[in-house]
């Protein structure tokens, strides 16, 4: 049985969680932006473009 995770509500933990969520959003945006570049590169090397 898993232990329930209690969430700390102190200002430092809230700030850290907010920064973590912002970094996750930025990382996802970069990954999504790179997918077309990687696809074109792969198809270019294979000879489909």
KEDOPA-587111 format. One record per residue: residue in one letter; x, y, z of N, C-alpha, C, O in turn. Coordinates in pm, 1 decimal. Example, Ala and Ser with C-alpha at 12.3 -4.5 7.8 and 13.67 -1.06 7.14 Angstrom:
2
{A, {1319.0, -569.0, 780.0}, {1230.0, -450.0, 780.0}, {1320.0, -330.0, 780.0}, {1423.6, -331.9, 846.5}}
{S, {1285.0, -225.0, 708.0}, {1367.0, -106.0, 714.0}, {1290.0, 3.0, 787.0}, {1340.9, 113.8, 803.9}}
END
This chain:
49
{X, {84.0, -118.0, 0.0}, {0.0, 0.0, 0.0}, {88.7, 124.5, 0.0}, {183.5, 133.9, 77.9}}
{X, {57.6, 218.7, -86.6}, {139.0, 339.3, -97.9}, {104.4, 439.1, 11.8}, {-10.2, 449.2, 55.8}}
{X, {204.8, 511.1, 53.8}, {182.1, 617.4, 150.7}, {122.4, 737.5, 78.7}, {156.4, 766.5, -36.0}}
{X, {33.6, 806.3, 147.6}, {-21.9, 928.0, 89.1}, {83.5, 1037.0, 93.6}, {152.2, 1054.3, 194.3}}
{X, {95.5, 1109.2, -14.2}, {193.6, 1216.6, -21.7}, {129.9, 1345.0, 29.5}, {31.2, 1393.0, -26.2}}
{X, {186.0, 1399.1, 134.1}, {133.8, 1524.7, 186.6}, {206.8, 1639.5, 119.2}, {328.3, 1635.1, 99.9}}
{X, {132.4, 1740.1, 84.5}, {189.9, 1854.2, 15.5}, {219.7, 1965.0, 115.1}, {133.2, 2008.1, 191.4}}
{X, {343.1, 2009.3, 112.3}, {384.3, 2119.1, 199.0}, {332.5, 2250.4, 139.5}, {336.1, 2270.3, 18.1}}
{X, {285.4, 2337.6, 224.9}, {230.6, 2464.4, 176.2}, {314.7, 2584.0, 219.6}, {266.9, 2697.5, 219.4}}
{X, {440.1, 2558.4, 256.7}, {525.3, 2670.9, 294.4}, {563.1, 2750.9, 168.6}, {563.0, 2694.9, 59.0}}
{X, {594.7, 2878.1, 181.9}, {624.5, 2962.3, 64.6}, {740.6, 2909.3, -20.2}, {737.6, 2920.5, -142.8}}
{X, {842.3, 2851.9, 43.8}, {957.6, 2801.7, -31.3}, {918.3, 2684.0, -120.7}, {960.1, 2676.6, -236.3}}
{X, {838.5, 2592.7, -67.0}, {795.5, 2477.2, -146.7}, {701.6, 2518.9, -259.4}, {708.8, 2464.4, -369.5}}
{X, {615.1, 2613.8, -232.8}, {524.7, 2662.3, -337.6}, {602.1, 2729.7, -449.8}, {570.3, 2712.1, -567.4}}
{X, {705.1, 2807.9, -412.7}, {789.1, 2874.0, -512.4}, {864.8, 2770.9, -595.6}, {873.6, 2783.5, -717.7}}
{X, {919.4, 2668.8, -529.0}, {993.9, 2564.3, -598.9}, {903.5, 2487.3, -694.7}, {944.4, 2454.9, -806.2}}
{X, {781.0, 2458.0, -651.9}, {687.3, 2386.0, -737.9}, {649.5, 2470.4, -859.9}, {639.6, 2418.5, -971.1}}
{X, {628.6, 2600.1, -838.7}, {594.3, 2689.6, -950.3}, {708.7, 2695.0, -1051.5}, {684.8, 2687.1, -1172.0}}
{X, {833.6, 2708.7, -1003.6}, {949.0, 2711.6, -1093.2}, {964.0, 2579.6, -1168.1}, {997.3, 2578.7, -1286.6}}
{X, {939.4, 2468.2, -1099.3}, {948.2, 2337.0, -1162.5}, {845.9, 2325.3, -1275.4}, {878.2, 2278.4, -1384.5}}
{X, {723.1, 2368.0, -1248.8}, {618.5, 2360.5, -1351.4}, {651.1, 2450.0, -1470.6}, {625.0, 2411.9, -1584.7}}
{X, {707.5, 2568.0, -1446.4}, {745.2, 2656.5, -1557.1}, {856.6, 2594.4, -1640.9}, {853.5, 2602.5, -1763.7}}
{X, {954.7, 2532.7, -1575.8}, {1063.7, 2469.1, -1650.3}, {1012.9, 2350.0, -1732.0}, {1058.8, 2327.8, -1844.0}}
{X, {918.9, 2273.9, -1677.0}, {861.0, 2162.3, -1750.9}, {789.8, 2212.4, -1876.5}, {798.9, 2150.5, -1982.5}}
{X, {719.1, 2324.5, -1864.0}, {647.8, 2380.8, -1978.4}, {746.3, 2427.2, -2086.1}, {723.6, 2404.8, -2205.0}}
{X, {854.8, 2491.5, -2044.7}, {956.8, 2538.0, -2139.2}, {1023.1, 2418.8, -2207.6}, {1044.2, 2420.9, -2328.9}}
{X, {1056.1, 2315.2, -2130.8}, {1119.5, 2196.2, -2188.9}, {1028.8, 2129.5, -2290.8}, {1075.7, 2085.0, -2395.6}}
{X, {900.1, 2122.0, -2261.6}, {805.9, 2062.5, -2355.7}, {796.3, 2146.1, -2482.9}, {789.9, 2091.0, -2592.8}}
{X, {795.2, 2277.9, -2469.0}, {787.5, 2365.7, -2586.4}, {911.4, 2348.8, -2674.8}, {900.0, 2346.7, -2797.3}}
{X, {1029.1, 2336.7, -2613.7}, {1152.0, 2316.8, -2690.7}, {1147.7, 2182.8, -2763.0}, {1185.4, 2173.4, -2879.9}}
{X, {1102.1, 2079.8, -2693.7}, {1092.8, 1948.1, -2755.6}, {998.0, 1949.2, -2874.5}, {1029.3, 1893.8, -2979.9}}
{X, {882.6, 2012.1, -2857.8}, {786.3, 2019.8, -2967.4}, {842.2, 2100.5, -3083.5}, {815.5, 2068.3, -3199.3}}
{X, {919.3, 2205.0, -3054.4}, {978.5, 2286.5, -3160.8}, {1085.8, 2209.6, -3236.8}, {1106.8, 2235.3, -3355.3}}
{X, {1154.1, 2116.1, -3171.8}, {1261.8, 2041.9, -3236.8}, {1212.8, 1924.1, -3320.7}, {1285.9, 1876.1, -3407.4}}
{X, {1092.8, 1877.7, -3296.9}, {1042.4, 1760.7, -3370.5}, {1042.1, 1783.7, -3521.9}, {1088.9, 1695.6, -3594.0}}
{X, {992.5, 1896.5, -3574.9}, {996.6, 1915.1, -3720.7}, {1139.7, 1919.2, -3776.0}, {1166.4, 1866.4, -3883.9}}
{X, {1230.4, 1981.4, -3702.5}, {1369.8, 1988.5, -3748.0}, {1430.1, 1849.5, -3754.8}, {1496.4, 1815.2, -3852.6}}
{X, {1407.8, 1769.6, -3652.4}, {1461.1, 1633.7, -3652.0}, {1398.8, 1548.4, -3761.2}, {1467.1, 1466.3, -3822.5}}
{X, {1269.8, 1567.1, -3786.2}, {1201.3, 1490.4, -3890.4}, {1256.6, 1525.3, -4028.4}, {1284.8, 1436.1, -4108.4}}
{X, {1272.0, 1653.9, -4056.1}, {1325.1, 1696.4, -4186.2}, {1468.3, 1645.3, -4202.6}, {1505.7, 1601.1, -4311.2}}
{X, {1547.9, 1650.7, -4097.4}, {1685.4, 1603.2, -4103.8}, {1689.2, 1452.7, -4132.3}, {1765.7, 1406.5, -4217.0}}
{X, {1607.3, 1378.5, -4061.8}, {1604.5, 1233.7, -4081.4}, {1562.2, 1199.3, -4224.0}, {1628.1, 1120.3, -4291.6}}
{X, {1451.4, 1259.3, -4269.3}, {1404.7, 1229.5, -4404.6}, {1503.2, 1278.2, -4508.8}, {1517.6, 1215.8, -4613.9}}
{X, {1571.1, 1388.0, -4482.2}, {1673.4, 1438.3, -4575.9}, {1789.5, 1341.3, -4588.3}, {1840.7, 1318.7, -4697.9}}
{X, {1831.2, 1283.9, -4475.9}, {1941.9, 1188.6, -4479.7}, {1901.6, 1059.7, -4545.6}, {1984.8, 994.9, -4609.1}}
{X, {1778.4, 1020.4, -4533.1}, {1730.3, 897.9, -4596.5}, {1713.6, 919.2, -4746.5}, {1725.7, 824.6, -4824.4}}
{X, {1686.3, 1042.0, -4787.0}, {1670.8, 1072.8, -4928.7}, {1526.1, 1093.2, -4970.3}, {1494.5, 1090.4, -5089.2}}
{X, {1438.7, 1113.6, -4873.9}, {1297.5, 1133.0, -4908.4}, {1266.5, 1278.1, -4941.4}, {1161.7, 1306.8, -4999.3}}
{X, {1356.3, 1371.1, -4905.5}, {1336.3, 1510.9, -4941.3}, {1438.4, 1553.4, -5044.1}, {1438.1, 1668.6, -5087.4}}
END
